[in-house]
Amino acid sequence: MKRPLWFLPIIIAGIFLLAACTPSSRTTLGTGSMMNPTATPGSMMSSSESSHMMQPISGENIQPATENIGGQPLTYRMDGDVKVFDLTAKPVIWPITSDVSVTAWTYNGTVPGPMIRVMEGDSVRIIVMNDLPEPTTIHWHGIAVPNAMDGIPDVTQKPIQPGETFTYEFIAQPAGTYMYHSHYEGDVQVSAGLYAPFIIDPKEAEVLKTDVDVDLMISEWLVKNGETYAAMPMAGMEPNYFTINGKSFPDTETINVKKGQLVRLRLMGIGQFVHPIHLHGVPFKIVATDGHPVPEAAQLTKDTVLVSPGERYDIEFVATETGQWMLHCHILHHTTNDNVEPGGLMLMINVTN
Ligand SMILES: [Cu+2]
């Protein structure tokens, strides 16, 4: 009797799997070893390199946040023709729902930090005070700043040590949807809340015609045993909470719109995971990508757009139908709070007459 050979590839694959999973093949890996190019980055790290991710977000005598809504416009003062903004990086206890709070590292005590909103061509000065237990820097994501203002520690500047200040100064350009965020141990500091919107409006001649204009910054958290961790795309560090502007559904903001109004939503991926954001009710047009306008003839009409880490999509739609219309991530696990649905990346767009 002839033996069937269909099982041979399975056995061969099994042998390879076993070899890849044996402890000895991992423990012999040194940092930077090229022996196993498919190993996950986590397995290539020394314990001191990876431990900063494994530690809970820390701070001494952390106070509950005094504000409940992040991303609000930051007031400035004028020094000649320079708009001067003050930021303090500090830990707070931040409520992502009415029941769940996280230990967050913030700008001025909110997640996201305050929105800086200026006109194209404005001179801006941002004075950053570091009240964190670790050094930090700020990167102006997508804005055309001089190299010395780019916020890269030990490359373009010395890290801002705890208790120190650093002054950033540049011309705000070009117009568009941008973000600012920590660039010091960003995998931890950005995930812990050190991010905010930076909106540069076009000059008056081409002023925006939208009726409703809302920033939505998307990120993730890992909360376990009462401690907050920076959520990572690595085993054991996956998020169990997902936030829009620092809030999980049902505590995400409701966007109130009158029927017939033109709505612009500025979707910003600031976490470490991708999120396909889906709108119910009407399709939208993608009018800008990463801050830059899309020519009208090239604007895609869609109802779902994948927002990856670092990306911004400005989407516009006319609210033609009244009702409670949902906007949510279509990785449906991301619409849960600690595995309980509904939650996470959902919000309501309430269209009334
Ligand atoms: Cu998602």
Residues whose N, C-alpha, C, O or C-beta is under 5 A from the ligand:
A	BS01	CU	V274 H275 P276 C329 I331 H334
